[in-house]
Amino acid sequence: MTALRQQSQPGMSIGSVLDRLRPDFPDVTISKIRFLESEGLISPQRTPSGYRRFSVEDCERLRYVLTAQRDQYLPLKVIKEQLEAIDSGAATVSADTSAPRRPRVLSIAPGEVSPEVFRVDREVRVGRADLLARADVDDRFLTELIRTGLIVPGAAGFFDEDAVTLARTAKAMAEYGLEVRHLRAFKLAADREAGLVTQIAGPVAKGRDAGARDRAEEMVRELAALSLTLHTCLVKSAVRGSLDR
């Protein structure tokens, strides 16, 4: 593949495109393809009755986008810039760009945290006993974390993987003298940051177009990643200043 746009040869339905892509991208959906179209990353032709018809080049363009997301964790705005550079001739793409590669983590600019950290691929249910064993905490400590709202069990009483990490982290901080009640400040700060993100992404999710929900979820991940980077920098600066007092 030496270019992502060539003379159009429309013919494939969106279902046929999905069948071509799913062997390498099992999680791709029709909704995802429509979302990428709404973002201007692909431009399939339309029949007089309004149905999308995809060319081979459209399919390869989709493969390029999905590969960049999966293997390089690039946000869509960066991928779009790359595609525009390729379309204008300012950049080229090698023949194996669409081939699956071993995933690697790349930080997004200007932040240092990848939005993929906030992606939930599948739900993992962890029982209370398993959580206690994996986090190496006692039942009293876990009960206190739940009581203060730092860990919230699901409706059936199960926990997720983040709860294990949180309990383990809280225990490590307790070894420095920080009690669970002290960690409440971190929870309040996180809630405020999440509230700001929701204010921005919430209206997008309510859009009437097919890709509104996907677009809002990606926005949440990107904003959350930037928020975490900002939070880290602010804490580092404050701690460094406190030691100089």
C-alpha positions in Angstrom: 0.0 0.0 0.0 1.8 3.1 -1.2 -1.1 5.5 -0.7 -4.3 5.6 1.2 -6.4 7.3 -1.4 -6.5 6.1 -5.0 -9.1 6.0 -7.7 -12.3 5.0 -5.9 -13.8 1.6 -6.7 -17.0 1.6 -4.5 -18.7 -1.6 -4.0 -18.4 -3.0 -0.4 -21.2 -2.6 2.1 -20.3 -1.7 5.7 -20.9 -5.3 6.7 -18.4 -6.5 4.1 -15.8 -4.1 5.5 -16.5 -5.3 9.0 -15.9 -8.9 7.8 -12.5 -7.8 6.3 -11.4 -6.0 9.4 -12.5 -8.3 12.2 -9.9 -11.0 11.9 -7.3 -8.4 12.9 -9.6 -6.1 15.0 -12.1 -8.3 16.8 -13.6 -5.3 18.7 -14.4 -3.2 15.6 -18.2 -2.6 15.1 -20.4 -0.9 12.6 -20.9 1.9 15.1 -17.1 2.4 15.3 -16.8 2.6 11.5 -19.7 5.2 11.4 -18.0 7.1 14.1 -14.7 7.3 12.2 -16.6 8.5 9.2 -18.3 11.2 11.3 -14.8 12.3 12.4 -13.7 12.7 8.7 -11.2 9.9 8.7 -12.9 8.0 5.9 -15.3 9.2 3.2 -17.2 6.3 1.6 -19.4 7.0 -1.3 -23.2 6.9 -1.0 -25.7 5.2 -3.3 -28.7 7.3 -4.5 -30.7 5.6 -1.7 -28.1 6.7 0.9 -26.3 3.5 1.6 -22.5 3.6 2.2 -20.4 1.9 -0.4 -16.7 1.3 0.5 -13.8 0.9 -1.8 -10.7 -1.2 -1.1 -8.8 2.1 -0.4 -11.5 3.0 2.2 -11.0 -0.4 3.9 -7.2 0.1 4.0 -7.6 3.6 5.4 -9.7 2.1 8.2 -7.1 -0.5 8.8 -4.5 2.2 9.1 -6.6 4.1 11.7 -7.4 1.0 13.8 -3.7 -0.1 13.7 -2.5 3.3 14.9 -5.0 3.2 17.7 -4.3 -0.3 18.8 -0.5 -0.5 18.4 0.5 3.1 19.0 -2.4 4.4 21.2 -2.6 7.5 19.1 -5.6 9.9 19.6 -7.8 10.3 16.6 -6.7 13.9 16.0 -3.1 12.8 15.6 -4.1 10.0 13.2 -6.2 12.4 11.2 -3.2 14.8 10.9 -1.1 11.8 9.7 -3.7 10.9 7.1 -4.0 14.5 5.9 -0.2 14.6 5.5 -0.3 11.3 3.4 -3.2 12.6 1.3 -1.3 15.8 0.5 1.9 14.0 -0.3 3.8 15.4 2.6 4.3 12.0 4.1 4.2 8.4 2.8 3.1 5.1 4.3 5.1 1.9 4.0 3.7 -1.3 2.6 3.4 -3.0 5.9 1.7 -0.2 7.8 -1.6 -2.1 8.0 0.1 -5.3 9.3 -0.4 -6.1 13.0 2.5 -5.1 15.1 3.4 -5.8 18.7 1.6 -3.2 20.8 3.8 -0.5 22.4 2.8 2.4 24.6 3.3 5.9 23.4 2.6 9.0 25.4 0.3 11.6 23.8 1.4 15.2 23.5 1.3 17.3 25.5 0.5 14.9 28.3 2.5 11.9 29.6 -0.3 9.5 30.3 -2.0 7.5 27.5 -5.8 7.7 27.2 -5.7 3.9 26.8 -5.1 3.6 30.6 -8.8 4.6 31.0 -10.1 2.1 28.4 -12.2 -0.8 29.9 -11.8 -3.8 27.5 -13.7 -6.3 29.6 -15.3 -6.5 33.0 -13.4 -8.6 35.5 -15.3 -9.6 38.7 -13.2 -10.1 41.8 -14.7 -11.6 44.9 -14.0 -10.1 48.4 -11.8 -13.0 49.5 -9.8 -12.8 46.3 -9.4 -9.0 46.7 -8.1 -9.4 50.3 -5.6 -12.0 49.2 -4.3 -10.2 46.2 -4.0 -6.8 47.9 -2.7 -8.4 51.1 -5.1 -6.4 53.3 -7.3 -7.5 56.1 -11.1 -7.4 56.1 -11.2 -4.5 58.5 -9.0 -2.4 56.2 -11.2 -3.2 53.2 -14.4 -2.4 55.1 -12.9 1.0 56.0 -12.0 1.7 52.3 -15.6 0.9 51.3 -17.1 2.9 54.1 -15.2 6.0 53.1 -16.1 5.5 49.4 -12.6 4.8 48.2 -13.7 1.4 46.9 -17.2 0.8 45.7 -18.4 -2.8 45.1 -20.7 -3.7 42.3 -24.4 -4.4 42.6 -23.6 -8.1 43.2 -20.9 -7.4 45.7 -18.0 -8.0 43.4 -15.0 -5.7 42.7 -12.9 -4.9 39.7 -9.2 -4.9 39.1 -8.8 -1.2 40.0 -10.2 -2.0 43.4 -7.3 -4.5 44.0 -4.8 -1.8 42.9 -6.4 0.8 45.1 -6.5 -1.4 48.2 -2.8 -2.4 47.6 -1.9 1.3 47.2 -3.8 2.4 50.2 -2.0 -0.2 52.3 1.4 1.0 51.1 0.4 4.6 52.0 -0.7 3.4 55.4 2.8 2.2 56.1 3.9 5.8 55.9 1.3 6.8 58.5 -1.5 7.9 56.2 -4.8 6.5 57.5 -7.8 5.7 55.3 -9.5 8.9 56.4 -6.6 10.9 55.1 -7.1 9.4 51.7 -10.6 10.8 51.5 -9.0 14.1 50.2 -7.7 12.2 47.1 -11.2 10.8 46.4 -12.7 14.3 46.6 -10.1 15.7 44.2 -10.8 12.8 41.8 -14.5 13.4 42.0 -14.1 17.1 41.1 -11.8 16.3 38.2 -14.3 13.7 36.9 -17.1 16.2 37.2 -15.2 18.7 35.0 -14.6 16.0 32.4 -18.3 15.1 32.5 -19.3 18.7 31.9 -17.4 18.7 28.7 -18.1 15.2 27.3 -21.6 14.9 28.6 -23.3 17.1 25.9 -21.3 15.3 23.2 -22.6 11.9 24.3 -26.2 13.3 23.9 -25.7 14.0 20.2 -28.0 12.4 17.7 -25.4 11.1 15.3 -24.4 7.4 15.4 -20.9 8.1 16.7 -21.8 10.5 19.5 -21.3 8.0 22.3 -18.0 6.7 20.9 -16.7 10.2 20.4 -17.7 11.2 24.0 -16.0 8.1 25.4 -12.8 8.9 23.6 -13.0 12.5 24.8 -13.4 11.3 28.4 -10.3 9.1 28.0 -8.2 11.9 26.6 -9.3 14.5 29.1 -8.8 12.0 32.0 -5.2 11.3 30.8 -4.4 15.0 30.5 -6.0 15.6 34.0 -3.8 12.8 35.5 -0.7 14.4 33.9 -1.6 17.8 35.2 -2.3 16.4 38.7 1.1 14.6 38.7 3.0 17.7 37.7 1.2 19.9 40.4 1.8 17.3 43.1 5.5 17.1 42.1 5.9 20.8 42.2 4.1 21.2 45.5 6.1 18.4 47.2 9.4 19.8 45.8 8.5 23.2 47.2 7.5 21.8 50.6 10.9 20.2 51.1 12.6 23.6 50.5 10.7 25.2 53.4 
